[in-house]
Amino acid sequence: MDRRSIIKQAGIAGILAAGAAPAVHAQAAIRWRLASSFPKSLDTIYGTAEVFAKQVSDMTGGKFQISVHAGGELMPAFGVVDGVQSGSVEMAHTAPYYFYGKDPTFCLGCTIPFGLNSRQMDAWTNEGNGFKLLREFYAKYNIVHFAAGNTGVQMGGWFRKEIKSVADLKGLKFRTNPFAGKVLEPFGVVPQSIPGSDLYPALEKGTIDAVEWVGPYDDQKLGFNKVAPFYYYPGWWEGGPQLQFYINNKEWDKLPAEYKAIVQSASAFANTSMMAKYDARNPTALKQLVGAGTKLRPFTQDVMTAAFKSAQQIYADLNNSNPEWKKIYTDYAKFLADQNAWFRFTEGTYDRFMQSQKL
């Protein structure tokens, strides 16, 4: 389905919710289960699925109910693709890059190191070729997808020791997303893949030396500052990670047209809601963390440059070995280059000036 037609249909959902289309209220009741990859303690990420489910319920007069289940409740946090693909659950809410091991192409539905920021990702998926290309890829997994939130550029994580150069990365047991781990492996980093609910104990016990999750608001809730003093930025591996709703294609096909339009509209609302929450809540949380003794540090230029070169080599290798990746990444990379050329003159210049002023 063309993305532009989806946006138009989503607009129709507002009319449906207002009661102008009695057909919605005549529909039979539907009950779905949504498996999240996230813990209930995070009202931002996990909460976005609840926002979505409430919108669907409200817009159907309670006829379409979706119960939301935290990671590990119905299935492992990283098992949701299998769950949706097999039909064990009707849908999931997750970060596609968790499934790098299935195919690195999944990551292009979320984020890749030094990739699109949140606005650019929305532009690629809504007005570029992203939505169409990803739909074709996900079809192989029996999945229909929709955007389901974004965190914006993330922080670089919490470290027990300072990282003053690339040499300091050697031997570091670092919990990060799988793609970032691949980029860091050449420098001696030992990547760790751990669900959000298990991160604090792992860092506290020394099972890992460093951890990245999202940013100040979530990180403060998870308590990382209590066991690691150094907080690095930016999270160059997550410039604009788009979370997604995955829906089993057979269950999607069963929905009447009215309900499909409502799901599309509710996902768009949830997608915008998550980014707004992070932008509103991160500044206060960061001030509180610094006030409590957190030591903010930027990644050094040599770390950033080395990571960028490592990422580009991985992309070149994938272009040569993975046709699915190459098909989507070629379009993604061209869009990114055009976006960076444009943002350089507008957002980038404006932001740099404003950040240098005292308000």
C-alpha positions in Angstrom: 0.0 0.0 0.0 1.3 3.5 -0.9 2.3 5.5 2.2 0.6 8.6 1.0 -2.7 6.7 0.8 -2.2 5.5 4.3 -1.9 9.0 5.6 -5.1 10.0 3.8 -6.8 7.0 5.3 -5.5 7.9 8.7 -7.3 11.2 8.4 -10.5 9.3 7.8 -10.1 7.7 11.2 -10.7 11.0 12.9 -14.1 11.1 11.3 -14.8 7.5 12.3 -13.8 8.3 15.9 -16.2 11.2 15.9 -19.1 8.8 15.2 -19.8 9.9 11.6 -19.5 6.3 10.4 -21.9 4.0 12.1 -20.3 1.0 10.3 -17.5 1.0 12.9 -20.0 0.5 15.7 -21.6 -2.3 13.8 -18.4 -4.3 13.7 -17.9 -7.4 15.7 -15.6 -7.2 18.8 -12.0 -8.0 18.2 -9.4 -8.9 20.8 -5.6 -8.8 20.1 -2.5 -9.3 22.2 0.5 -7.1 21.7 3.9 -8.4 22.9 6.3 -5.6 23.8 10.1 -5.9 23.9 10.2 -3.4 26.8 9.7 -3.4 30.6 6.6 -1.8 32.1 8.7 0.6 34.2 9.4 2.7 31.1 6.3 4.9 30.5 7.9 6.3 27.4 8.7 3.2 25.3 6.4 0.6 26.9 3.8 3.3 27.4 3.7 4.1 23.7 2.1 0.7 23.1 -0.5 1.6 25.7 -1.2 4.9 24.1 -1.7 3.1 20.8 -4.1 0.5 22.3 -6.1 3.2 24.0 -6.5 5.2 20.8 -7.7 2.1 19.0 -10.2 1.3 21.7 -11.5 4.9 21.9 -11.9 5.2 18.2 -13.9 2.0 17.9 -16.1 2.6 20.9 -14.4 -0.2 22.8 -15.0 -2.8 20.0 -11.3 -3.3 19.2 -9.3 -4.1 22.3 -5.5 -4.7 22.3 -3.9 -5.9 25.5 -0.3 -4.9 26.0 2.2 -7.3 27.5 5.7 -6.4 28.7 8.8 -8.1 27.5 9.1 -11.6 29.0 5.4 -11.9 29.8 4.2 -13.7 26.8 7.6 -14.4 25.2 11.2 -13.2 25.5 11.7 -9.6 24.7 13.8 -10.5 21.6 11.3 -13.2 20.5 8.6 -11.0 19.2 9.4 -11.3 15.5 9.0 -15.1 15.8 5.8 -14.6 17.8 4.2 -12.4 15.2 5.6 -14.4 12.2 4.1 -17.6 13.6 0.8 -16.0 14.7 1.4 -16.7 18.4 0.4 -13.1 19.0 -1.3 -10.7 16.7 1.2 -7.9 17.0 4.3 -6.6 18.7 6.0 -3.4 19.6 9.8 -3.4 19.3 13.0 -1.9 18.0 13.8 -3.6 14.7 17.6 -3.5 15.2 17.2 -6.2 17.9 16.9 -8.6 15.0 20.3 -8.0 13.3 21.0 -11.7 13.8 18.1 -12.6 11.5 19.1 -10.1 8.9 20.9 -6.8 9.3 18.3 -5.3 6.9 15.9 -5.2 9.9 18.1 -2.4 11.3 17.1 -0.1 8.4 13.6 -0.1 9.8 15.0 1.4 13.0 18.4 3.0 12.8 22.0 2.3 11.8 25.2 3.9 13.1 25.5 7.5 11.7 22.1 7.2 10.0 19.0 9.3 9.7 17.8 11.4 12.6 14.2 11.2 13.8 12.8 13.8 11.4 14.7 12.4 8.5 13.5 8.9 9.3 9.9 10.1 9.2 10.6 11.8 5.9 12.1 8.7 4.4 9.3 6.5 5.5 6.4 8.9 4.9 7.5 10.7 1.7 10.5 8.7 0.4 10.7 5.0 -0.5 11.2 3.7 3.0 7.7 2.5 3.8 7.3 0.6 0.5 10.8 -1.0 0.6 10.4 -2.1 4.3 6.9 -3.5 3.6 8.4 -5.6 0.9 11.1 -6.9 3.2 8.8 -7.6 6.2 6.4 -9.5 4.0 9.0 -12.4 4.0 8.3 -12.6 7.8 4.5 -12.4 7.5 4.7 -8.9 9.0 2.8 -5.7 8.3 4.5 -2.7 10.0 3.8 0.8 11.2 6.0 3.5 12.8 5.6 3.3 16.6 7.7 6.0 18.2 11.2 7.5 18.1 13.6 8.5 20.9 15.6 11.1 18.9 19.4 11.1 19.1 20.4 9.0 22.2 23.1 9.3 24.7 26.3 7.2 24.4 25.8 5.4 27.6 27.2 4.8 31.1 30.8 3.8 31.7 32.7 2.8 34.8 35.9 4.3 33.5 36.7 7.2 31.2 37.1 6.6 27.5 39.8 9.0 26.4 40.8 7.2 23.2 40.0 4.2 21.0 42.6 2.3 23.0 40.4 2.5 26.1 37.7 0.5 24.4 39.8 -2.7 24.3 38.2 -5.5 26.4 35.2 -3.4 27.3 32.0 -5.5 27.9 29.4 -3.1 26.6 25.7 -3.6 26.3 24.6 -1.9 23.1 22.4 -2.7 20.1 23.8 -5.5 17.8 24.8 -3.2 14.9 26.7 -0.8 17.2 28.4 -3.9 18.6 29.6 -5.0 15.2 31.0 -1.5 14.6 32.9 -1.5 17.9 34.2 -5.1 17.7 37.4 -4.2 15.7 38.5 -2.0 18.7 38.3 -4.9 21.1 34.8 -4.2 22.5 32.9 -7.2 23.6 29.3 -6.5 22.8 26.5 -7.7 25.1 22.9 -8.1 24.1 20.7 -7.8 27.2 17.0 -6.8 27.6 16.2 -3.5 29.3 14.8 -5.2 32.4 18.1 -6.9 33.1 20.5 -4.1 32.5 20.8 -2.6 36.0 21.7 -5.9 37.7 24.3 -6.7 35.0 26.0 -3.3 35.4 25.8 -3.4 39.2 27.3 -6.8 39.5 30.1 -6.0 36.9 28.8 -8.5 34.4 29.2 -5.6 32.0 31.4 -2.6 32.1 29.2 -0.1 30.3 25.6 0.2 29.1 23.6 2.3 26.8 19.8 2.4 26.8 18.2 5.7 25.6 18.7 8.9 27.4 18.4 10.8 30.7 14.7 10.2 31.4 14.8 6.5 31.0 18.3 6.0 32.3 17.5 7.8 35.5 14.5 5.5 36.0 16.7 2.5 35.5 19.3 3.9 38.0 22.5 3.5 35.9 24.0 6.6 37.6 24.2 4.8 40.9 26.8 2.3 39.6 28.6 4.1 36.7 29.8 7.7 37.0 30.6 8.6 33.4 27.8 9.5 31.0 28.9 9.8 27.3 27.4 11.4 24.3 26.3 11.3 21.6 24.9 7.8 20.8 26.2 7.9 17.2 24.7 4.5 16.6 21.2 5.8 17.3 20.6 9.1 15.5 16.9 8.5 15.1 15.7 5.0 16.0 12.2 4.4 14.8 10.3 1.8 16.8 7.7 -0.2 15.0 4.5 -2.1 15.4 4.6 -5.5 13.8 1.3 -7.1 12.9 0.8 -10.6 11.6 -0.3 -10.3 8.0 -3.2 -12.8 8.2 -4.6 -11.0 11.2 -4.2 -7.7 9.4 -6.0 -9.0 6.3 -9.0 -10.0 8.5 -9.6 -6.5 9.7 -12.4 -4.5 8.1 -11.3 -1.4 6.2 -12.5 0.9 9.0 -10.4 -0.8 11.6 -7.3 -0.7 9.3 -7.7 3.0 9.0 -8.0 3.3 12.8 -4.8 1.3 13.4 -3.0 3.5 10.9 -4.2 6.6 12.6 -3.5 5.4 16.1 0.1 4.3 15.1 0.7 7.8 13.8 -0.5 9.4 17.0 1.7 7.0 19.1 4.7 7.7 16.9 4.5 11.4 17.5 3.6 11.0 21.2 6.8 9.2 22.1 9.2 11.8 20.5 7.3 14.6 22.3 7.6 12.9 25.7 11.4 12.4 25.3 12.0 16.0 24.2 9.9 17.3 27.1 11.4 15.1 29.8 15.0 14.6 29.0 16.3 18.1 29.8 15.0 18.0 33.4 16.3 14.5 34.0 19.8 15.4 32.6 19.9 18.4 35.0 19.0 16.1 37.9 21.6 13.5 37.0 24.4 16.1 36.7 23.3 17.7 40.0 23.6 14.3 41.6 27.2 13.9 40.4 27.0 12.4 37.0 30.1 13.2 34.9 29.1 14.2 31.3 31.7 13.4 28.7 31.7 13.7 24.9 33.2 10.8 22.9 36.6 12.0 21.6 37.1 12.8 17.9 39.3 9.8 17.3 36.6 7.5 18.7 33.9 9.1 16.5 36.1 9.0 13.4 37.2 5.4 13.9 33.6 4.3 14.5 32.4 6.1 11.4 35.0 4.4 9.2 34.2 1.0 10.8 30.5 1.5 10.0 31.1 2.5 6.4 33.2 -0.7 5.9 30.4 -2.8 7.3 27.9 -1.2 4.9 30.2 -1.8 2.0 30.6 -5.5 3.0 26.8 -5.9 3.4 26.2 -4.3 0.0 28.5 -7.0 -1.5 27.0 -9.9 0.4 23.3 -9.2 1.2 20.9 -8.3 -1.7 18.1 -7.4 0.7 20.3 -4.9 2.5 21.7 -3.4 -0.7 18.3 -2.8 -2.2 17.1 -0.7 0.8 20.4 0.8 1.9 21.1 2.2 -1.5 17.9 4.3 -1.3 18.5 5.0 2.4 22.0 6.3 1.9 21.0 8.6 -1.0 18.2 10.0 1.1 20.6 10.6 4.0 23.1 12.4 1.8 20.4 14.8 0.5 19.0 15.4 4.0 22.4 16.2 5.4 23.0 18.7 2.6 19.7 20.4 3.4 19.9 20.3 7.2 23.5 21.8 7.0 22.0 25.1 5.9 18.9 25.2 8.1 18.5 23.0 11.2 22.3 22.6 11.8 23.2 26.3 11.5 20.2 27.4 13.5 20.7 24.9 16.3 24.4 25.7 16.6 23.6 29.4 16.9 20.8 28.9 19.5 22.8 26.5 21.6 25.6 29.2 21.9 23.2 31.8 23.3 22.1 32.3 26.9 18.3 32.4 27.2 
